[in-house]
Amino acid sequence: WNPWTETLANWRRELWRPELDVANEFGYDAGFACPSLESGPLPHFEPLTISETAEHVVTRDWRGVTQRNRRDGGSIPEFLDYPVKTPADWEALRDTRYRLEDLDLRVAQDWDLFRARLAETGEAVQVGSFPWGVFGTLRDLMGVEAFLIGFYTEPDMIRDMMDRLTAIWIGIWERVAAEVRIDHVHIWEDMSGRHGSLISPEMAEAFMMPCYDRIADFARAHGVRVISVDTDGDCRELVPLMMNHGVNAFFPFEVQAGNDILDYRRQYPGLGIMG
């Protein structure tokens, strides 16, 4: 990984080393080789600039999410609007931008070049990345409040969204597996806060884990060694649940949210820990 952008800029300035490479400096692997895949809306939404001030800019991004950002990049965005508010919104989006018929169009990788890169670098191959997750992507499609309420008011829509996204991801990963060995499947969720998971373990089991089982089946079928989940906050409720469904690595284990790495290591000696 890399430090926060402002932190790295400070280090480079303070050390008088503008070309400082953190991975080389500290001796860790630079990262995974991720093939060029489209895991979200296809086609993209047209990005729009909605308003601007000296300090902030409000935009709609390629995912259809409207957000207010600091121009200096010094904070996370303030999210203002989302593309899915009703089942009709989702059906229109599903049938135009999340079509199963378009899987071949979602793989934009020159495989000869990719294999040459792997031969030169020895990198492990990863599929799945930010912002794609069974929980995480739906939150970005609906907004966190509407999404959490939707588990109660529109459960069929929530299940359909999770099912369609999982089908798309596994479909494009199958195309990757036909070309190169996959070492790592990553699922981005960010579904915990300081006080634990944003949904109960029972609800995660009922809604999300059928999708995780399909991902684990894919991993087993292709000899993928690592399935990782990124979730911030206190993840003690989620670790044992997701490990029961094939996950074997987690991050970032935020100390300020009460995560004790030594305790996790004692409880789960086979768990991969990052961050």
Order of alpha helices (4+ residues) and beta strands (2+ residues): alpha-alpha-beta-beta-beta-beta-alpha-alpha-beta-alpha-alpha-alpha-beta-beta-beta-alpha-alpha-beta-alpha-beta-alpha-beta
